[in-house]
Each structure stands twice: as C-alpha cells, then as structure tokens.
Amino acid sequence: MMEIEKARFDISKNGKRPGFYFGCDSRGYFQMESPELFMERFTEAFNYATVTHYLKGDFIDFEPEEGNKKFSERSKMIKELRQNRITVEGRPLFWTHTWVTPDWLKKKSFSELLKYVEKHVRQVVGFYKDEIEVWEVVNEMHDWANEVQLNHEQTIELTKLACDVARDTNPKVRLLINNCCPFADYVQKGMWYEIPAKFPQRTPHQFTKQIIEAGVDFDIIGVQVYFVHRTLTETLQSIERYEGMGKAVQLAEIGSTSHGITQEFTEPDEDFSTKPYEWRRHWDEELQADWLESIFTFAYSKRFIEAANWYDFVD
C-alpha cells in the first residue's frame, strides 16, 4: 500500500534511528515457564520494556489491598532487564477500567482519590528512582472506562496532579499519557465500558488537546494501535493527527490477533472460516506479522514517533 511504500522510502532516505525504541510488554516474564527463556527471547528483539503495575487483574496484582504494594517481583524483573540494557517504562500510575480497579478504590470520594493518587505516585515513582526512565501516568482517561465516575474537569485535575507529583518526585523521569480507541467508537454506545456514561464522552484526541490546554506537564503522547475493524490507512491517519501537538509520540500498545476475531482474549478453538474476515483474510500468524510489520515500519519512518510497543509478548 502507498503509505507503507512511502514509509520504506523515507527510511532508506533518512537512515537508521539509533534512539528508536522497539518495545514490548514484559508480563511474559511471569507467564512463561522460565524467566531465563523470556529474557533470552525478549532481548533478541527489543530494547524497551513496559512493566505493568495494575492494582488488580495482573499476573501479580500490584495493590490488591490498599497500602499493600507488591514491589519485589517487579524489582527483580526490572533489574534483569536493565542488566540486559533494556530501557524500562512503568505503567500505569492510574487506570480505572473494571479489569484493574479494586473495590476499595471505587469507594473513594474525589477528594479521597486525589489524596490517594498523590501518595501512590510519590511512593511508586520514588521507590524505583532512576531504574524506570519513563512513567505512564494515566491510562485511557478519555471516558472509555471510568469506574470511579469522574467528570471532565476531575479527570483533568487528577491527571495534572499525578504529573506534577511524578515530576516533583523524580525530575529526570519522562511522563507519558496513554490513550486507546483512536476512533472513539465507544462514544456511540454511551457506555463507560460496562456502565452507562453519566457525562458526555470525549475522543482521545479531544482529551489530549484539553490536557495540553490545561497546562498538564507531560512529555509523551501514547497512542494505542490495536486492530479495530478499520483499514490500515485509516489507522495511520489517526496517528498522524497527533504530530502537531508539540509532544513526542509513542505507539504505546500495538496488537492484533493471530487467530479468531476477539483481539484481547483467547477464544474457543472453532472454525472461523464461515464468518466474514476483517482484513485481507481470516487472522493467522502470518497476517498478524504483516500487521506488526506495517505499523512498526510506519512508526520508524516518522520522526515524531519515538517508540513502537507490541502487546503482548506471549500471544
């Protein structure tokens, strides 16, 4: 396709980008039978790792009970990654999807939530010091999922507070705001994932403009690029909309399935040949690789994009 041909031309003209990050989620460290095998395979392909700190719903929950943070397993993995010259990003300091939000967090008032976020960010960023060079401060705050039911002004206030505290705790760390659902299909449904939205919903692009206009102190826009039933051309165009915002961009999560239809969860082993396909043909490992190659090639060709991160290491 024309966009990828142009990307390849630009790469051949501009040459190598030594500072570009080829990244991936690192939860495979806990999923695979051998951490040694994970590290061997990971370091063959990647120079950047994202390390999740989901309060619940992770392979090792980070804070299932308030105040009981699980640092030790992640610290061990981060040490091994850094020994292999892998740059580490921590994520996320705040995310309120139902998958990761414990009941004790849902029960907090907004003022209590701000106090928790300030304490949490300072403790977590301070714990790792310079071992983590980039922090994803908030994830998907643009009204896709909102278990704590914040309005627009509250999401911006909380995001600004979290960024200010992270910057104050470690001025050297770079701060990323992550967005999902580039086409904002969720707005048509009027849902915060599983619950009816109480306030008008925004697109990720609108939310990003709002926090920049509000003076939120961050460095990187994170754009998630999962296959979402749109053409590759439309996907690449949605990424390019962020170029003029004056921030570096990471393709924070890139993913497509290798089988079936659902993107994020394992489906039953069944025959999908009777169902309509979504892109070129029914998904398989080769088509998944084509998707990966196209997105990574596009990212590498664009100077405003500094990283491309695959999700997940274990398919």
C-alpha positions in Angstrom: 0.0 0.0 0.0 1.1 3.6 -0.7 1.6 4.6 2.9 4.0 1.7 3.7 5.9 2.2 0.4 6.3 5.9 1.4 7.5 4.8 4.9 10.1 2.5 3.4 11.3 5.2 1.1 11.7 7.7 4.0 13.6 5.1 6.0 16.0 4.4 3.1 16.5 8.2 2.6 16.9 9.1 6.3 18.9 6.1 7.5 19.0 4.4 10.9 17.4 5.8 14.0 19.7 4.7 16.9 17.5 6.2 19.5 14.3 4.5 18.4 12.7 2.1 20.9 11.4 -1.3 19.7 9.4 -2.2 22.8 7.0 -4.8 24.2 5.0 -5.6 27.3 7.1 -7.7 29.7 4.4 -9.8 31.5 5.8 -12.8 29.7 8.4 -12.9 32.4 5.7 -14.2 34.7 3.7 -16.2 32.1 6.5 -18.3 30.7 7.8 -21.4 32.3 11.3 -20.0 32.5 12.2 -16.3 33.2 15.6 -17.1 31.6 13.9 -18.1 28.4 11.8 -15.0 28.5 14.9 -12.8 28.9 16.7 -14.6 26.1 13.9 -14.2 23.6 12.9 -10.7 24.7 16.4 -9.2 24.4 16.8 -10.7 20.9 14.1 -8.4 19.5 13.5 -5.5 21.9 15.4 -2.6 23.6 12.4 -1.2 25.6 10.1 -2.9 28.1 6.9 -1.8 29.7 6.2 -3.1 33.2 2.6 -3.2 34.4 1.5 -2.1 37.8 -2.2 -3.0 37.7 -3.7 -2.8 41.2 -5.6 -6.0 40.4 -6.1 -8.2 37.4 -2.3 -8.6 36.7 -0.3 -11.8 36.8 0.9 -10.5 40.2 -1.5 -7.8 41.4 0.3 -4.7 42.5 -2.0 -3.4 45.2 -4.9 -5.8 45.8 -5.4 -4.3 49.3 -4.9 -0.6 49.8 -1.3 0.1 51.1 0.0 -3.4 50.3 2.1 -2.8 47.2 3.9 -5.7 45.6 7.3 -4.3 44.5 9.6 -7.3 44.9 8.7 -9.4 41.8 8.7 -6.4 39.5 12.0 -5.1 41.0 13.7 -8.4 40.2 12.5 -8.3 36.6 13.5 -4.7 36.2 17.0 -5.4 37.5 17.4 -8.2 34.9 16.0 -6.1 32.1 18.4 -3.2 32.9 21.3 -5.7 33.1 20.5 -6.5 29.5 20.5 -2.8 28.5 16.7 -2.6 28.2 15.1 0.8 28.8 12.2 0.4 31.2 8.9 2.1 31.3 6.5 1.7 34.2 2.8 1.7 33.7 0.2 2.8 34.7 0.2 5.0 37.8 -3.6 5.4 37.4 -6.2 3.5 35.4 -9.8 2.8 36.3 -11.1 0.1 34.0 -13.2 -2.5 35.7 -10.5 -5.1 34.9 -8.0 -3.4 37.2 -10.0 -1.3 39.7 -10.4 -2.8 43.2 -13.5 -2.2 45.2 -11.6 -0.1 47.8 -10.6 2.4 45.1 -14.2 2.7 43.7 -15.5 3.7 47.1 -13.3 6.8 47.5 -14.7 10.3 47.1 -12.9 12.6 44.7 -11.0 14.3 47.5 -10.0 10.9 48.9 -9.0 9.8 45.4 -6.7 12.9 45.0 -5.0 12.1 48.3 -4.5 8.5 47.3 -3.1 9.4 43.8 -0.6 11.9 45.4 0.6 9.4 47.9 0.6 6.5 45.4 2.5 8.4 42.7 5.1 9.7 45.1 5.7 6.3 46.7 5.9 4.3 43.4 8.0 6.7 41.4 10.2 7.3 44.4 10.7 3.6 45.0 12.2 2.9 41.6 14.2 6.1 41.4 16.1 6.1 38.1 15.5 2.4 37.3 12.4 3.4 35.4 13.1 6.1 32.9 9.5 6.6 31.6 6.2 6.5 33.6 2.8 6.2 32.0 1.0 8.5 34.4 -2.7 7.9 33.4 -4.2 5.4 31.0 -7.4 5.8 29.0 -8.8 8.7 30.9 -10.9 9.9 27.9 -14.2 8.4 29.1 -13.8 4.9 27.6 -13.8 3.3 31.1 -14.5 5.2 34.2 -15.1 3.0 37.3 -14.7 6.0 39.7 -17.1 8.1 37.6 -15.1 11.3 37.2 -16.4 14.2 35.2 -14.2 16.0 32.6 -12.9 18.6 35.0 -12.0 16.0 37.6 -10.1 13.8 35.0 -8.0 16.8 34.0 -7.4 17.9 37.7 -6.3 14.3 38.6 -4.1 14.0 35.6 -2.4 17.3 36.3 -1.9 16.4 40.0 -0.4 13.0 39.1 2.0 14.5 36.6 3.1 17.3 38.9 3.8 14.8 41.7 5.7 12.4 39.4 7.8 15.4 38.2 8.5 16.6 41.7 9.4 13.1 42.9 11.9 12.5 40.0 12.6 15.4 37.7 14.6 13.1 35.3 11.7 10.8 34.5 9.7 11.3 31.3 6.0 11.3 31.6 3.5 9.6 29.2 -0.3 10.0 28.9 -1.8 6.9 27.2 -4.9 6.8 25.0 -6.8 3.9 23.5 -9.7 3.5 21.0 -8.4 6.0 18.3 -11.8 6.1 16.5 -13.8 6.6 19.8 -16.4 4.0 18.8 -17.4 3.9 22.5 -19.0 7.3 22.3 -21.8 5.9 20.0 -22.6 3.4 22.7 -22.8 5.9 25.6 -21.0 3.5 27.9 -18.1 3.6 30.3 -17.3 0.0 29.2 -20.0 -1.8 31.2 -21.8 1.1 32.9 -23.8 3.9 31.3 -21.8 7.1 30.9 -23.1 9.9 33.2 -21.3 12.7 31.3 -20.7 13.4 27.6 -17.8 11.4 26.3 -14.7 12.6 24.6 -12.4 11.2 21.9 -8.8 10.5 22.8 -7.8 13.4 20.5 -10.1 15.8 22.3 -8.9 14.7 25.8 -5.3 15.2 24.7 -5.9 18.7 23.5 -7.7 19.5 26.7 -4.9 18.5 29.0 -2.3 20.3 26.9 -4.5 23.5 27.0 -4.8 23.0 30.8 -1.1 23.1 31.2 -0.6 19.4 32.2 3.1 18.8 32.5 3.9 15.7 30.4 6.3 14.7 27.7 4.9 11.9 25.6 1.5 11.1 24.0 0.8 7.4 24.0 -1.3 6.1 21.1 -2.7 2.5 21.2 -2.9 0.8 17.8 -4.9 -2.4 18.1 -6.7 -3.7 15.1 -10.2 -2.3 15.4 -12.0 -3.2 12.2 -10.7 -0.2 10.2 -8.3 -0.1 7.3 -4.6 0.3 7.8 -4.8 3.7 6.0 -7.4 5.0 8.5 -5.3 3.7 11.4 -2.2 5.5 10.2 -4.1 8.7 9.6 -5.4 8.6 13.1 -1.8 8.5 14.4 -0.7 11.4 12.3 -3.3 13.7 13.9 -1.0 13.9 17.0 2.0 15.2 15.1 1.2 18.9 15.5 0.6 18.8 19.3 4.2 19.5 20.2 4.9 16.3 22.1 6.8 13.1 21.3 4.6 10.2 20.4 4.9 6.5 21.3 2.8 3.8 19.8 2.2 2.6 23.3 0.4 -0.6 22.5 0.2 -2.3 19.2 -1.7 -5.6 18.7 -3.6 -7.9 16.5 -4.8 -11.4 17.0 -3.2 -14.5 15.4 -6.5 -16.5 15.4 -10.2 -15.8 15.6 -11.8 -12.4 15.9 -11.6 -11.1 19.5 -8.4 -9.1 20.0 -7.6 -9.4 23.7 -8.8 -12.8 25.0 -8.4 -16.4 24.0 -11.4 -17.8 22.2 -12.6 -21.4 21.9 -10.9 -23.4 19.2 -13.5 -23.2 16.5 -13.9 -22.8 12.7 -14.0 -19.1 11.8 -14.0 -19.8 8.1 -17.8 -19.3 7.9 -17.6 -15.8 9.4 -16.6 -12.7 7.5 -12.9 -11.7 7.7 -11.8 -8.3 8.8 -8.5 -7.5 7.0 -7.4 -9.3 3.8 -8.4 -12.8 5.1 -9.0 -14.6 8.4 -6.4 -13.9 11.0 -3.4 -16.2 11.3 0.2 -15.8 12.5 1.4 -14.6 9.1 -1.3 -12.0 8.8 -0.6 -10.9 12.4 3.1 -10.5 11.3 2.0 -8.4 8.3 0.1 -6.1 10.6 3.0 -5.8 13.0 5.5 -5.1 10.2 3.3 -2.4 8.7 2.7 -0.5 11.9 6.4 -0.7 13.1 7.6 0.3 9.6 5.3 3.4 9.7 6.4 4.3 13.2 10.1 4.0 12.3 9.7 6.3 9.3 8.1 9.1 11.4 10.5 11.4 13.3 7.8 12.5 15.8 7.3 8.8 16.8 10.0 7.6 19.2 8.8 4.1 20.1 6.6 1.3 19.0 5.5 -1.3 21.6 4.0 -4.7 20.8 1.3 -6.2 23.1 1.7 -8.9 24.3 4.9 -10.8 24.3 3.0 -14.0 24.8 0.3 -14.1 22.2 
